[in-house]
Amino acid sequence: MLVLSRKKDESIVINNDITIVVVEIRGDKVRLGVEAPKEVPVHRREVFEAIARGEPVDQASVGGSVHESSDVRQPPEPEALAPDA
């Protein structure tokens, strides 16, 4: 895992088309902004894992989506997440 230090309003770039910005730091919470192409699914880990398990996801829980909340994109199928045997 690559670990980077950033201050408020600083960012990192992933693969030339995804930008993560530190929007706010308040106590032990950090708010991040994510700019990514529409075809790239971006979810909080707990939402991603629920979708991967096939569980229904409340639209309110994906409200922090990088794109419009009504645009919920699916992660890869769970078998695609498993390591190759």
C-alpha positions, 0 to 999 in steps of 0.5 A: 500500500502506498501511503501519502501525506496531504494537507487540506486542498492538496490532492493526488492523481491516479492513472491521469484521470482520477483526482482525490482532493483533501476537502476538509480535516475536522478532528479524526475525520477527513473529507475527500473529494473524488473526480473520476470519469463517469465509467469508473465506479466510485463507492465507499468500501462498505457500499462496494462490499454490500454491492459485491455481496449482492445485497440491496443498497439504500440509495441514501447510502450512495448519496456521496457518490462521485456522480449523481446519486441516481447514477449507481454503477455496479462494481465487478462481479464477486467472482472477478474480485477473487484471486486467481486459483 
